[in-house]
Amino acid sequence: MYKVVVTDHSFPSLNPERATLSGLAEVVDCSPLRTEDDVIRAAADADALIIGFVPITARVLDALPRLRCVVRYGVGYETIDVSAATERGIWVANVPDYCIPEVADHAMAMLLALARKVLPLDASMRRGEWATVKVARPVHRIEGQTLGLIGMGRIGSAVARRALGFGMRVIAHDKYLSPEGTRAIGAALVDLDSLLRQADFISIHTPLTPETHHLINAEAIGKMKTGAYLINVSRGAVVDNLALTDALQMGKLAGAALDVFEQEPLPADHPIRSAPNTILNPHAAWYSEEALIQLQINAAEEVARVLRGEPMKNPLNKPG
C-alpha cells in the first residue's frame, strides 16, 4: 500500500481523503508541517504529498526518494518548485475547480456592498443615525455600469454571468481567451488600457505570475476612472496595495474590496487598514462547507490517479 502524507491543513478531519484513497494508500496526517526540514523528517518514505502552504523545494524533493506526486490544496502553487519536480520525474497538480461559485459569489457580494454603500450605512445605523442620502451619496444604479474583468477563466466567467444578470456591461482582458469565447459568455474582449479607462468596477481574476505581479500599480490606477472601484479575490501581489491606499486616500478611487494580500495575514500596521471606503476580508472568498469537502476529495483523487498510473486531471507539469 502506498503512503500519502498530508503536510498542513485546517480541515476537521481527513476522512474524505481516506475514503477516496481507501484500499490504495494510507493517508498520514502530519499537520502542521511548516518548514523544509519538517517535511523531510516526516515524509521520507512518502509516495505522495498533499500540501497547504509548506515549501516544497528541490532540497525537499531530493530527500524523498519514493515521491511520485505533490498535490496542492487550492489554486495557487507558489511554494512548489515545479521545475525541480519535473526534472525529478515528480508530478505536480493543484485543485483549480473546487470553489468557483464561492469566489464568484464573493466578488459579486463585494461589488454590491461597495456600490450600495452597505457598510457605511450599517456603521451609521450603529451610531444611532438615520441618514440615508447624507451617508450613502453618491450611489449609482448598478444596471448599465461597466464591469471590467482582468482574467476570465473559470471564476472570471462565473462573475461575468452573475454581473450580466444584474444588467451590467461586461468587458474583459485575458491574453488566453479569444474574442469569440468572450462573446459567447456575453462580454467584450479589450486590451488592458481600454479596460482600465472604461470600467466602473474592476474585478481581478488572474493568477500571480512575474507578468502580473503589481499589474495594478500607480500607473495602472492612474488610468482608471475617477470614482471607480477595485475588487481583488485572486492573488494579493497582483495589486500594489500601497499605491491603492494612496489612490483611496486622495479620492481617485471610490472604494476597494480586497480578500487577498501580498503578505498574509495582513500586518496590523499596513496602511490599507485605514484607507477609506475599503472592505477587507481574510482570504475567505473560497470558503463554503461544500467547497471544503470538494477540495479534499479532488486533491485525493489527483493522488489516486498518479498512484494508479492514470493521467492527472489538473497537472502543472509533464515529467519526462
Secondary structure, 3 states (H helix, E strand, C coil): CEEEEECCCCCCCCHHHHHHCCCCEEEEECCCCCCHHHHHHHCCCCCEEEECCCCECHHHHHCCCCCCEEEECCCCCCCECHHHHHHCCCEEECCCCCCHHHHHHHHHHHHHHHHCCHHHHHHHHHCCCCCHHHHHCCCCCCCCCEEEEECCCHHHHHHHHHHHHCCCEEEEECCCCCHHHHHHHCCEECCHHHHHHHCCEEEECCCCCCCCCCCECHHHHHHCCCCEEEEECCCHHHECHHHHHHHHHCCCEEEEEECCCCCCCCCCCCHHHHCCCEEECCCCCCCCHHHHHHHHHHHHHHHHHHHCCCCCCCECCCCC
